[in-house]
Every structure is written in structure tokens, then in C-alpha cells.
Amino acid sequence: MQPKAIRGAIFDVDGTLLDSMYLWDRVGEDYLQGKGITPLPDMEERVRTMSMMQIAQYCQEAYGMTEPAQQIIDEINGMVLEKYRNEVQPKPGVKALLSMLREKGVALAVATASDRCLIEEALERTGLLPYFDVFLTCSEVGAGKDSPAIFYAACKAMDTRPEETVLFEDSLYSMKTAKKEGFLVAAVFDESAAGEKEEIQQLADWYVQTPEEWQWPFVG
């Protein structure tokens, strides 16, 4: 593949741009326990591929919660909001990567399963927000990353086609969704996906341990 074929790049946030996956390790279980509900053993595994709206609906359906979905979302977001506002940092090399893509004339989009109220403040505080032409969340699009809807919405906004658009991502399920639709995949390691590392390496067009390793036209 020649570098000139790349016109757009879509970035996941948690685990890709930001070193923030640790915030979500137990937040679902802690939320339910705070409501006096015992989480099912596979609770965290079930919700890891969901949008915030899907998580709220899951809490209603699986645990019989009667709170409105938006209230559940707001309460979960509230558990991690201050850490996004004041603590989380970019992964090493992220700014250099974004600058390189900008210099090459590549359009940049954020596509995140987290809600805007969390991510936008963190990206602004860390100086990453100005790099992006497009900012999309799964909740706003109405589908999680098990659907390609958010990736197609990003392409439409950037005026690019899947085959000339790279998804930067750390989660296998999201990579699989994009790859099926003809997107290029640039994978970055995150400890939260350590158990899927081998499969990610086989699937991705490029793979690095940290964003510091990215070069044009990427590596791997």
C-alpha cells in the first residue's frame, strides 16, 4: 500500500489516544454494587463492546433497574468524570502521530464509545482536540462499534472511502467490524486487550506496542 492512498484516519480514544482503560476496569461492577445489586460474573465482559446507551439498557434488562437510561448513563459517567477532567494522559507519541498525519494532509476523526462529556474535556485538556476535524460518539450515532455505523459516519464527514481510511484502535471487536467493511486497521497495544494480542496482530494492517513507534506509512 502506498502512503498516498491514505486520506482519512479514525481514532478510538480509550486505550488508543488516551491511557484511560484502567478507569473502566470495574466501573460497571462498582456501579451495580453501589445500587445494592450483585453483578453477574460475566458483567464486565458483556459490556466492554457496548455504547453507554446499550450499557444502560443492559442494566435495565438484566438487573431489572427501573431508573431511566439517561440517569444510569449520567451516574456511570459521574464515577469517572473527574479523572477524565484532571488525570488521564495521552499515550506516548500520540501528539507526534497526529502532527505527522496533519502534515500529510490526512483528515482526522474521533470515534469513541465513551460519551462526549468525558472525552471532549480530556482531549481539550491534553491538547489533542484541535487536531480533529470530526468528533463522533456511539451514543450520538445510535450504535456501538459492533456496528460499522460510526465508521461510515466518520467517512461521510471526512469525505473519504473505507479503503483509504485507517482506523487506529486497541480493541479487537472494533477492528473486526472495520476490517469487514474494507477499512485499514492500525492497532496499538493496550494492556486491557493483552489476551487478544496475537489475534489483533494477525488482523491488523499495522501493529505497534506504543504510538511512539508509528512512522509514515506506519509500521508492522
Salt bridges, closest charged atoms under 4 A:
ASP12 OD1 - LYS145 NZ 2.85
GLU29 OE1 - ARG26 NH1 2.50
ASP30 OD1 - ARG26 NH2 3.06
ASP42 OD2 - ARG46 NE 2.87
GLU45 OE2 - ARG48 NH1 3.96
GLU67 OE2 - LYS35 NZ 3.45
GLU75 OE1 - LYS35 NZ 3.01
GLU82 OE2 - ARG85 NH1 2.90
GLU87 OE1 - LYS83 NZ 3.46
GLU120 OE2 - ARG116 NH1 3.20
GLU121 OE1 - ARG85 NE 3.07
ASP133 OD1 - ARG102 NH2 3.16
GLU140 OE2 - ARG116 NE 2.75
GLU163 OE2 - ARG161 NE 2.78
GLU164 OE2 - ARG7 NH1 2.67
GLU164 OE1 - ARG161 NH2 3.26
GLU169 OE1 - LYS145 NZ 3.39
ASP190 OD1 - LYS91 NZ 2.82
GLU196 OE2 - ARG48 NH1 3.43
GLU199 OE2 - LYS176 NZ 3.04
ASP205 OD2 - LYS179 NZ 2.69
